[in-house]
Amino acid sequence: MLSDFCERVWEDPEVYRIRLPFFNLGAGESNCFVLHDEGEWLIVDTGAPTVAACRRLLSAFAALGVDFSRCKAFMTHAHFDHVGLLDGVLPRSVPVYMSEAGFSLHMPEGERRVHDSFLRRMMACGVSFDDACAYAVCNAEPVKLDVHAASYRFISAGDVISVGKHRFCVVDTAGHTPDHQVLYDAANGLLFGGDHVLFDVAPAVDAFPESIDGLGLYLANLHKVHSMPVAAAFLGHGDVVCEGLAERADAIAAKKMRRCERLFDAVERNPGMTGEALACGVLARKDEASWRALPALSRYYFLLDAFVCLQHLYAMGCVKRVPGDADVVWRYIACAS
């Protein structure tokens, strides 16, 4: 018997949504989807590593009668609320399909590279070393993937995952994370979209490694929605969406660009502003005292947003970075049109 947190949301193939609790800035839920067709099973994402989520997931798998001998799993991206229970709820025999880039970010070397890069970038935004360390902790994913705990199969764009008579193509949708991927059944218009497009919030964009313009990549991948006829979108958070996905993608892109424009206008009016000053005064709209009163996690999200927008403006040739204090801090000036 299904519970109030597990419901069937599609008929062919059978698709079940399991709502799994987690906590970030506040209490939330992420979705695990279970597909069943012709005796085969597919699990999409596994939720956050909490006791409550684990109990829900195991209870739902038992109620649905998931046959793990004919089952595979797909992880849209390696954020904690999507892969957190990966090592705890699936037998090691179940093949787990995910991006190799996402997996490598959870290996010790990848975690060190992300930490060191983010620390340098926060200090370049003008924050103190202690604050930069606090923000780097916020940026770190509290998930450790064990290479021996699951049968990992690394996939890339164009690969196909079959479930019964349905064939799902892997589509790269990097932006929210460098490793974000979705599954698309073109014949039936079914999309398992992770956090690429959400309706309750505009997904944050990660600070990509090296000098990659993560926001520019995200905006380009949002356009992919327009060329993908979608009958039903099964998203990482919220309800199943049967219409309005393309319009929502447009709205998210417009919101991201408005933030870029606000930052550019501020830099044009006040040349030499730092990333922290822009995050505080333009995005958070706080004075110094109110900014410092915010929790570190809230300040982190504003700084991340400012950084990726400034990175995009820099890549587009709209702003220049000039060395500031001790050649460590970046200060921004607008480029002549």
N, C-alpha and C positions, 0 to 999 in steps of 0.2 A: 504494500500500500504506500503511495507517494505521500509526502508530507507537504506542509505549507511552504517550505523553502525549495521544493523540487517539483517542477511542473512540466508537462509536455507542451511545447510551444510550436511544433511543426509536425506534419503528418508523414510526408514522404520526401526524404527519409524521416524516421522518427527522431525528433530532436528534443532533448530535455534540458531545461535550464536549472542549475543548482546555484542558489545565492549563498555566497560565502562571506562572512563578516571579516573586516579588518579595521585598523585604525591608523590614520595618518594625521592630517590636521584636525580631523574629526572622525566620528564613526562612519564607516561606509561599507559597501558590499561590492564584491567582484563576482563575475559569472564564470562558472564552469559549464561547458556544454558537453552533453553526451549524445552521440549519434548512433543509431542502430539501423542497419539495413541488411537483409538477407543473411542474418546470422553473424555479421561483422560489426565491430564497435570502434568508435573513434572518440577520444576524450580531448577536448580543446581547453587548455589551461587548467591549473589545479588550485588556484587560490592562495591566500596568505598563510604563513606558518603559525596559525593560532590553534589552540585546543578546540575551540568551538567550531572553526572551519573544518578541522580534521574530522571531528565527530559527524558533522553534517555530510561531508563527502563520503565517508565510509558507509554511513547509513543509507545514503542515496544509491551508491553502487550496489549495495546488498538488495535494496528494494527493487532496483531496475533489473537485477540479475545479470550484471555485466559479466560476460565470459572473457576473462583475461587471456585465455589461450587464443582468442580470435580478436584481439584488441590492439590498437596502437594509439599513441598520444601525440598531440601537436601543441607546441608552445608558441604563442604569438610573439612574445618578447620576454626578456629575463628580468622584469620587475618583480619585486617580492610578492605582490598581490596576484601574480599570475603563475609563478613557478614555485612559490614557497613550500608547497606540500609535495612537490614532485618526487622527492626521495622517500616520502613517508607513507604514501597511499597506493603506489603502483608496484606490482611485482617486478623484479629485475628483468623478467622475460619480455615485458611489454616494450616494443620499440618506441623510443621517444624522438620525434622529429622536431628539430629546432635549428636556428641559425648558428653556425660555428662561431660567428663573431660574438653572439650573445653568450655562448658557453665560455669562450675564452676570457670574457670580461669577469667571469666568476672564478677564474683560476688565480692563484696567488700573484703571478707576474702581471696579469691583467688588472687585478685590483690595485696593485702598487702603482701601475702606470696611470690609472684613472685618478687615484688619490693625489699623486704628485702633480699631475697636470692641472687638476682642479684647484689645488692649493695655490699654485703659481698664478692661475687666472684670477682667483679671488683677490690675491695680493695686488695683482695688476689693476684690479678695479678700485684699489685704494683702501681696502679694509685692513685692519690690524692682523698680525700673525695669529693671535688667539682667536679672533673672529673667523679668519680663514680656516683654521683647524676645525672650528665648530661647524662651519658650512660644509667642509669636506666630509665630516661625519654624516651630515644630513644627506649628502649626495651619494654616500656609499649604500649599496644594497645589502640588507641583512640576510642574504641567502648564500649558502655555501653549497655549490653543486659538487657531488662526488662522482668522479669519472667512472668509478667502479659500481655505483649504486643503481645505474640504469643502463639500458642498451641504447645509447645515443646514436642517432642517424642525422648527420648534418645535411641540410637541404638549402637550395637556392632557387632563385626565380626560374619558373618554367617546369620545375619538378612537379610530379603528380602524386597525390595520395588518394588511393581508392578505398571506398567503403561500400561494399555490396556493388550495386550497379552505378553508384555515383563516383564521379572523378573530380577531385578538387585540385586546381592548379595553385601552386605557390606564387604569390605576388609580393615583391619587395616593396615595402612602404616605410622606409626609414624616415625618421624625423622625430617622433615622440621618443624613440631610442634608435641607436645606430643599427640594431638588429631586427627591427620590427618587420614582421611578415604577416600576411593574411592568406586565407584559403578562399578560392572562388570556384564555384561550380557554374560555369557559363551556360550549360545546357538548361539549368533550372533557375538561374539567377540567385543562387544562395551564396552569401558572403559571411565568413567568420572573420570579423574585422578587428578584434582586439581593441586597442585604444587609439587606432588611427583616426577615427571620427567618433566623437562622443556628443551626446545631446545635452547633458547636464553641465558640462564644463568644456572649455577649450583645452585640449591636451597640452601639457607642458612639452617643450622641446628640449632634448638633452644638449649639454655642452659636448659637442663631438670632438674626437681626438684630432690632434694636429691642428690644421687651419681650416678644416672643413666647415662650410657654411651650412650648419644643420637646419636652420630655419628655411633657407633657400631650397634645400632638398625636401623638406617637409611640404612646403608650398607646391613644389612640382609634383610630389606624390599625391597630394590632395586632388589634383586634376585627374588622376587616374579614375576616380570615382565616376566622372562624367562619361567615360567610355565603357563603363561596366553596368549594363542593365541589371538592376537588383530587385528581386521580388521580396527578399527578406534578408535583413542584416542582423546577425547575431553578434552583439557588441560586448566588449569586456565589462561594461557597467551599464545598468539600466535595462529597459525592456527591449524586446525584439522590434525592429523598425521595418515597416513595409513601404514607406514612402517618405520623401523629403531628404534622403541621404545626400544627394548632390547639392541641394540648397543649403544643408547644414555645413557641408564642406566649404561652400562659398562663404558662408557666414564666419566660419573659423578663420579662413584665409584673410577675410576683410578685417577681422578683429586683430589678427597678428600684424597686419600692415598698418592699422591705425596706431598701434603701439610704436611701431618703427617711426611713423611720422611724428608722433609726439616727442620721441627722443631726438629726432633730427631737428625739429623746431627748437627744442631746448638748447641743443648744441649750437645751432645757428645764432640764437640770441645771446648765449653765454659760452663763448669758446673756452675750452680748457677744462670742462667739467669731467669728473671721474665717473667710472661706472657706478660706484656706490652713491655718489651725489645724484645721479640720474635715477637710480632705483628708488632712492629715498624720496626725492622731491617730485619726480615726474610720474613714476609708476605707482608708488605707495601713497604719494601726496601727503607726506608727513614732514613735520619739522624734526630737528635732530632728537629732541627729547622723546617725542612720540615714536620715532623710528627705533630708538634704543629700547623702548618699552615693549616692542613686539617680540614674541618668541623667536628664537634663532631659526626655527623651521620656516616661519613666515618670512623673515628677512631673506632666508636662503632662496625661496621661490621668487621673490622680487628681483634679487640679484641675478639668478639664473635667467629670468626673462630679459632683464636688461642686457646681460652678456650676449645672449643669442641674437637679440635684435641688433645690437651694436656690431656683432660679427657679420650679420647680414648687410647692414649699411656699409660696413667696411668693404665687404666682398663686392658690393654693387658700385663702389667708388663714390659713395655719398659722403663719407666721413674719412678723416685721417686720424691716425693715432700718433701722438707725439710723446716722447719720454717725459715723465714727470719726476717725482721725488726719487733720487738715487737711481734713476733709469729703470726703476722697478714698476712704477705706477704709470698706466696709460692715461693720457688726457686726450679728449676728443675735440676736433675742430671740423666744421663743415667744409666740404670741398666746393670750389667754385663750379657753378653749373655750366 
